[in-house]
Amino acid sequence: MQVMVEISLYPLVNEFIPPIQDFIDRLNGYSQLSVFTSSTSTQVSGDYQTVVRILGEEMEKTHRSVGQAIFVTKFLNFDAMQSRQSQGD
């Protein structure tokens, strides 16, 4: 099953850009992920279990290094979308 996760990071520190960039750079280091970054969020897609595992590990690293940080995510199941399109909906 494929998934796309839109994720935004809000570190609760004065210097917030470096932790955000570090998180994005780490995600880009995984060949199993497709990563697209815009000005307000990053979209990560790939195999569902792989994406969830990697995001969990990387979010934990961010919390450990930054302290308090907010992650806002949206999950979209690609397989459901493909099924609907193939049915002509």
C-alpha positions as CSV (number, residue, x, y, z in Angstrom):
1,M,0.0,0.0,0.0
2,Q,1.3,3.5,-0.9
3,V,0.8,6.6,1.3
4,M,1.5,10.3,0.9
5,V,2.1,12.2,4.1
6,E,2.0,16.0,4.2
7,I,4.0,17.1,7.3
8,S,4.8,20.5,8.8
9,L,7.2,21.0,11.7
10,Y,7.0,23.8,14.2
11,P,9.9,23.7,16.6
12,L,9.2,25.7,19.8
13,V,12.6,27.4,19.8
14,N,13.8,30.8,18.8
15,E,16.0,29.5,16.0
16,F,13.4,27.4,14.2
17,I,14.8,27.2,10.7
18,P,17.8,24.9,11.4
19,P,15.7,22.1,13.0
20,I,13.3,22.2,10.1
21,Q,16.0,22.1,7.5
22,D,17.8,19.3,9.4
23,F,14.5,17.3,9.4
24,I,14.0,17.8,5.7
25,D,17.6,16.9,4.9
26,R,17.4,13.7,6.9
27,L,14.2,12.7,5.0
28,N,15.9,13.4,1.7
29,G,18.6,11.0,2.7
30,Y,16.2,8.0,2.3
31,S,16.1,6.5,-1.2
32,Q,12.9,4.7,-0.3
33,L,11.0,8.0,0.1
34,S,9.8,10.5,-2.5
35,V,10.2,14.0,-0.8
36,F,8.8,17.3,-2.1
37,T,9.2,20.4,0.0
38,S,7.1,23.6,-0.4
39,S,7.2,26.8,1.7
40,T,4.8,25.5,4.3
41,S,5.1,21.7,4.3
42,T,6.9,18.6,3.0
43,Q,5.2,15.8,1.2
44,V,6.6,12.3,1.8
45,S,5.4,9.3,-0.2
46,G,6.3,5.7,-0.5
47,D,5.4,2.3,0.9
48,Y,3.0,2.8,3.9
49,Q,5.0,0.8,6.5
50,T,8.3,2.3,5.4
51,V,7.1,5.9,5.5
52,V,5.5,5.5,8.9
53,R,8.6,3.8,10.3
54,I,11.0,6.4,9.0
55,L,8.8,9.4,10.0
56,G,8.5,7.9,13.5
57,E,12.3,7.6,13.8
58,E,13.0,11.0,12.4
59,M,10.3,12.7,14.5
60,E,11.8,11.2,17.6
61,K,15.3,12.4,16.6
62,T,13.9,15.9,16.2
63,H,12.1,15.8,19.6
64,R,15.3,14.5,21.3
65,S,17.5,17.2,19.7
66,V,15.2,20.2,19.8
67,G,13.0,19.5,22.7
68,Q,9.4,20.6,22.2
69,A,8.2,20.6,18.6
70,I,4.9,20.3,16.9
71,F,4.4,18.0,13.9
72,V,1.2,18.4,11.9
73,T,0.5,15.6,9.4
74,K,-2.1,14.5,6.9
75,F,-2.1,11.0,5.5
76,L,-3.5,10.0,2.1
77,N,-3.8,6.4,1.0
78,F,-2.8,6.3,-2.7
79,D,-4.3,2.9,-3.3
80,A,-7.8,4.1,-2.5
81,M,-7.4,7.0,-4.9
82,Q,-6.2,4.7,-7.7
83,S,-9.1,2.3,-7.1
84,R,-11.6,5.1,-7.4
85,Q,-10.0,6.5,-10.6
86,S,-10.0,3.0,-12.2
87,Q,-13.7,2.7,-11.5
88,G,-14.4,6.0,-13.3
89,D,-15.4,8.0,-10.2
